[in-house]
Amino acid sequence: MTLTVFLAVLAAAAMHATWNALIKVRSDRFASISLASLGMAVFALPVLPFVEVPALAVWPWIATSMVIHVGYRLFLILAYSHGDLAQTYPLARGTAPLMTTIGGIALFSEMPGPLAIAGILFLCFGTLLMSFRGNVGVINRRAVGFALTTSVFVAGYTLTDGSGARLATTASSYAAWLFLCDGVVSMAIGFFYRGRQLLTAMRQEWKIGILTGFLSAGSYWIAMWAMTKAPIASVAALRETSILFAMVISVTMLGESMTRWRVAAALSIIFGVIALRVG
């Protein structure tokens, strides 16, 4: 992984943690995450004239990704509805790199080097520690279940989009058309379940929707581009440094406490980042 890719993925991680925190603090998370998907589509629209339409072979990957993202958004909303950001976010993100690593080995024969594997393990250990011992409240089992299910969807769309972006002419082409199609599907689902209530929420929350959509689109576009330049497992693991940014946000802005377990978890994640960079 080159320094450029490394720094770009770290920037993507910060963007990812920010938009998740914005969703977490909204009262209507279903409307907020639907608007974020619409914001991603708006972000993609001006890009479309400058990228190629994906080849026929790429569309099954886009379609699969859209289905997986529907499940991801549903369980992410449920996780945030039942648990704190400091618990649910690390758990939802932290177990996915291990699944992605196994999938990358099985599907693409991408075997990370010893230091990269060590980095992935450090990152996963740190994120799990952050979730189970880093919070000061009682662990909500339902939140844990929803967060773990979310992580399965994260691994699924990471492998799917990594494959699709590599097959497409450019990562930008794949990302732009995915964001557009996914935004349309997300809004259709939103109107099906909420009807005019979603329009009311859009009038009230459109600024936050555009902001979260921009952050989400930028973060994931960088990730997909990076997966065409470096092993998918390494990119997926490094992207989970977003948990460090989420910790800072939860402590400084959401009033959650800093504990020694959070410090230990943060150090483990930092060791993982160093190992991935060196590896």
C-alpha positions as CSV (number, residue, x, y, z in Angstrom):
1,M,0.0,0.0,0.0
2,T,1.5,3.3,-1.1
3,L,1.6,6.3,1.2
4,T,-1.0,8.1,-1.1
5,V,-3.4,5.2,-0.7
6,F,-2.7,4.9,3.0
7,L,-3.4,8.6,3.7
8,A,-6.5,8.6,1.4
9,V,-8.0,5.7,3.3
10,L,-7.3,7.4,6.7
11,A,-9.2,10.5,5.3
12,A,-12.0,8.3,4.3
13,A,-12.1,6.8,7.8
14,A,-12.6,10.2,9.3
15,M,-15.4,11.0,6.9
16,H,-17.1,7.7,7.6
17,A,-17.0,8.3,11.4
18,T,-18.4,11.8,11.0
19,W,-21.4,10.8,8.9
20,N,-22.3,7.9,11.2
21,A,-22.2,10.3,14.2
22,L,-24.5,12.6,12.4
23,I,-27.0,9.8,11.7
24,K,-26.7,8.6,15.3
25,V,-27.8,11.9,16.8
26,R,-30.8,12.4,14.5
27,S,-34.2,11.6,16.0
28,D,-35.5,10.0,12.8
29,R,-32.6,7.7,11.7
30,F,-34.6,6.0,8.9
31,A,-35.3,9.3,7.2
32,S,-31.8,10.6,7.9
33,I,-30.1,7.5,6.3
34,S,-32.5,7.6,3.4
35,L,-31.6,11.2,2.8
36,A,-27.9,10.4,3.1
37,S,-28.4,7.9,0.2
38,L,-30.2,10.6,-1.8
39,G,-27.3,12.9,-1.0
40,M,-24.9,10.3,-2.4
41,A,-26.9,10.2,-5.6
42,V,-26.8,14.0,-5.9
43,F,-23.1,13.9,-5.4
44,A,-22.8,11.3,-8.2
45,L,-25.0,13.2,-10.8
46,P,-22.4,15.8,-11.9
47,V,-19.8,13.0,-12.3
48,L,-21.8,10.9,-14.7
49,P,-21.1,12.8,-17.9
50,F,-17.3,12.3,-17.3
51,V,-17.3,8.5,-16.6
52,E,-18.2,5.5,-18.8
53,V,-21.4,3.6,-18.3
54,P,-20.4,0.3,-16.7
55,A,-20.2,-2.7,-19.0
56,L,-22.9,-5.4,-18.8
57,A,-20.7,-7.6,-16.7
58,V,-20.4,-5.0,-14.0
59,W,-24.1,-4.5,-13.4
60,P,-24.7,-7.7,-11.4
61,W,-22.1,-6.4,-8.9
62,I,-23.9,-3.1,-8.7
63,A,-27.3,-4.9,-8.2
64,T,-25.8,-7.2,-5.6
65,S,-24.3,-4.3,-3.8
66,M,-27.6,-2.4,-3.7
67,V,-29.4,-5.4,-2.1
68,I,-26.6,-5.7,0.5
69,H,-26.7,-2.0,1.3
70,V,-30.5,-2.2,2.0
71,G,-29.8,-4.8,4.7
72,Y,-26.8,-2.8,5.9
73,R,-28.8,0.4,6.4
74,L,-31.7,-1.5,8.1
75,F,-29.5,-3.2,10.7
76,L,-27.3,-0.1,11.2
77,I,-30.5,1.9,12.1
78,L,-31.6,-0.9,14.5
79,A,-28.1,-1.0,16.1
80,Y,-28.0,2.8,16.7
81,S,-31.6,2.7,18.1
82,H,-30.6,0.2,20.8
83,G,-27.0,1.1,21.7
84,D,-24.5,3.9,22.2
85,L,-22.3,5.0,19.3
86,A,-19.2,3.9,21.3
87,Q,-20.5,0.4,21.5
88,T,-22.3,-0.3,18.3
89,Y,-20.1,1.5,15.8
90,P,-16.9,-0.4,16.7
91,L,-18.7,-3.7,16.8
92,A,-20.4,-3.1,13.5
93,R,-17.1,-2.2,11.8
94,G,-14.5,-4.2,13.8
95,T,-15.5,-7.7,12.9
96,A,-15.9,-7.0,9.2
97,P,-12.2,-6.9,8.3
98,L,-11.7,-10.5,9.5
99,M,-14.6,-11.7,7.3
100,T,-13.3,-9.6,4.4
101,T,-9.8,-11.1,4.8
102,I,-11.2,-14.6,4.7
103,G,-13.3,-13.7,1.7
104,G,-10.4,-12.0,-0.1
105,I,-8.3,-15.2,0.4
106,A,-11.1,-17.4,-0.8
107,L,-12.4,-15.4,-3.7
108,F,-9.3,-13.5,-5.0
109,S,-6.4,-15.5,-3.6
110,E,-5.2,-12.3,-1.9
111,M,-3.0,-13.5,1.0
112,P,-1.9,-10.6,3.1
113,G,1.7,-10.6,4.3
114,P,2.6,-11.5,7.9
115,L,2.7,-7.8,9.0
116,A,-0.5,-7.0,7.3
117,I,-2.2,-10.0,9.0
118,A,-0.8,-8.8,12.3
119,G,-2.2,-5.3,11.6
120,I,-5.6,-6.6,10.7
121,L,-5.7,-8.7,14.0
122,F,-4.6,-5.7,16.1
123,L,-7.3,-3.5,14.4
124,C,-10.0,-6.1,15.0
125,F,-8.9,-6.7,18.6
126,G,-8.9,-3.0,19.3
127,T,-12.3,-2.4,17.9
128,L,-13.8,-5.3,19.8
129,L,-12.2,-4.1,23.0
130,M,-13.5,-0.7,22.3
131,S,-17.0,-2.1,22.0
132,F,-17.2,-4.5,24.9
133,R,-15.0,-2.8,27.5
134,G,-14.6,0.7,26.2
135,N,-18.2,1.8,27.1
136,V,-19.2,2.6,30.6
137,G,-22.9,1.5,30.3
138,V,-24.6,-1.9,30.3
139,I,-24.0,-3.9,27.1
140,N,-27.3,-4.2,25.2
141,R,-27.6,-7.7,23.8
142,R,-30.0,-6.6,21.0
143,A,-27.6,-3.8,20.0
144,V,-24.8,-6.3,19.9
145,G,-26.8,-8.6,17.7
146,F,-27.8,-5.9,15.3
147,A,-24.3,-4.5,15.1
148,L,-22.8,-8.0,14.4
149,T,-25.4,-8.5,11.7
150,T,-24.4,-5.1,10.3
151,S,-20.8,-6.3,10.1
152,V,-21.8,-9.2,7.9
153,F,-23.3,-6.8,5.5
154,V,-20.2,-4.6,5.6
155,A,-18.0,-7.5,4.7
156,G,-20.5,-8.4,1.9
157,Y,-20.6,-5.1,0.2
158,T,-16.8,-4.5,0.6
159,L,-16.0,-7.7,-1.3
160,T,-18.8,-7.1,-3.8
161,D,-17.8,-3.5,-4.5
162,G,-14.1,-4.3,-4.5
163,S,-14.7,-6.9,-7.2
164,G,-17.0,-4.6,-9.2
165,A,-14.7,-1.6,-9.1
166,R,-11.8,-3.8,-10.3
167,L,-14.0,-5.1,-13.2
168,A,-15.2,-1.7,-14.2
169,T,-13.2,0.7,-16.4
170,T,-12.5,2.9,-13.4
171,A,-13.5,3.0,-9.8
172,S,-15.1,6.4,-10.4
173,S,-17.4,4.9,-13.0
174,Y,-18.5,2.1,-10.7
175,A,-19.0,4.4,-7.7
176,A,-21.0,7.0,-9.5
177,W,-23.5,4.6,-11.0
178,L,-23.7,2.6,-7.8
179,F,-24.4,5.8,-5.8
180,L,-27.1,7.0,-8.3
181,C,-28.9,3.6,-8.5
182,D,-28.6,3.0,-4.7
183,G,-30.0,6.5,-4.0
184,V,-33.0,5.8,-6.2
185,V,-33.7,2.5,-4.6
186,S,-33.3,3.9,-1.1
187,M,-35.7,6.7,-1.7
188,A,-38.2,4.3,-3.3
189,I,-38.1,2.1,-0.2
190,G,-38.4,5.2,2.0
191,F,-41.5,6.5,0.2
192,F,-43.0,3.0,0.3
193,Y,-42.8,2.8,4.1
194,R,-43.2,6.5,5.0
195,G,-45.0,8.1,2.1
196,R,-45.6,11.9,2.7
197,Q,-43.9,11.7,6.1
198,L,-40.6,11.3,4.3
199,L,-41.2,14.5,2.4
200,T,-41.8,16.3,5.7
201,A,-38.5,14.9,7.0
202,M,-36.7,15.9,3.8
203,R,-37.9,19.5,4.2
204,Q,-36.6,19.6,7.7
205,E,-33.4,17.6,7.3
206,W,-32.2,18.2,3.8
207,K,-29.1,20.1,4.8
208,I,-28.0,17.2,7.0
209,G,-28.9,14.8,4.3
210,I,-26.8,16.5,1.7
211,L,-23.8,16.7,4.2
212,T,-24.0,13.1,5.3
213,G,-24.5,12.0,1.6
214,F,-21.4,14.0,0.6
215,L,-19.3,12.5,3.4
216,S,-20.6,9.0,2.8
217,A,-20.0,9.2,-1.0
218,G,-16.6,10.7,-0.6
219,S,-15.5,8.1,2.0
220,Y,-16.7,5.1,0.0
221,W,-15.5,6.4,-3.3
222,I,-12.0,6.6,-1.8
223,A,-12.3,3.1,-0.4
224,M,-13.4,1.6,-3.7
225,W,-10.6,3.4,-5.5
226,A,-8.1,2.2,-2.9
227,M,-9.3,-1.4,-3.4
228,T,-8.2,-1.2,-7.0
229,K,-4.7,-0.2,-5.8
230,A,-4.1,-2.4,-2.8
231,P,-5.4,-5.7,-1.3
232,I,-9.1,-5.5,-0.4
233,A,-8.5,-6.9,3.1
234,S,-5.8,-4.3,4.0
235,V,-8.0,-1.4,2.7
236,A,-11.0,-2.7,4.6
237,A,-9.0,-3.0,7.9
238,L,-7.4,0.4,7.6
239,R,-10.7,2.0,6.9
240,E,-11.9,0.8,10.3
241,T,-9.6,3.4,11.9
242,S,-12.8,5.3,11.6
243,I,-13.4,3.8,15.1
244,L,-10.7,6.1,16.5
245,F,-12.4,9.1,15.0
246,A,-15.8,7.9,16.3
247,M,-14.3,7.6,19.8
248,V,-13.1,11.2,19.7
249,I,-16.5,12.4,18.5
250,S,-18.4,10.3,21.1
251,V,-16.2,11.7,23.9
252,T,-15.9,15.4,22.8
253,M,-19.3,16.0,21.2
254,L,-21.7,13.3,22.6
255,G,-20.5,13.5,26.2
256,E,-19.4,9.9,26.5
257,S,-16.6,9.0,29.0
258,M,-13.0,8.2,28.2
259,T,-11.8,5.1,30.0
260,R,-8.6,3.2,30.3
261,W,-10.1,0.4,28.1
262,R,-10.7,2.9,25.4
263,V,-7.1,4.1,25.6
264,A,-5.9,0.4,25.4
265,A,-8.2,-0.2,22.4
266,A,-7.0,3.0,20.7
267,L,-3.4,1.9,21.1
268,S,-4.2,-1.6,19.6
269,I,-5.8,0.1,16.6
270,I,-2.8,2.4,16.2
271,F,-0.4,-0.6,16.3
272,G,-2.6,-2.2,13.6
273,V,-2.3,0.9,11.5
274,I,1.5,0.9,11.8
275,A,1.7,-2.7,10.9
276,L,-0.5,-2.2,7.8
277,R,1.6,0.7,6.7
278,V,4.9,-1.1,7.2
279,G,3.6,-4.4,5.8
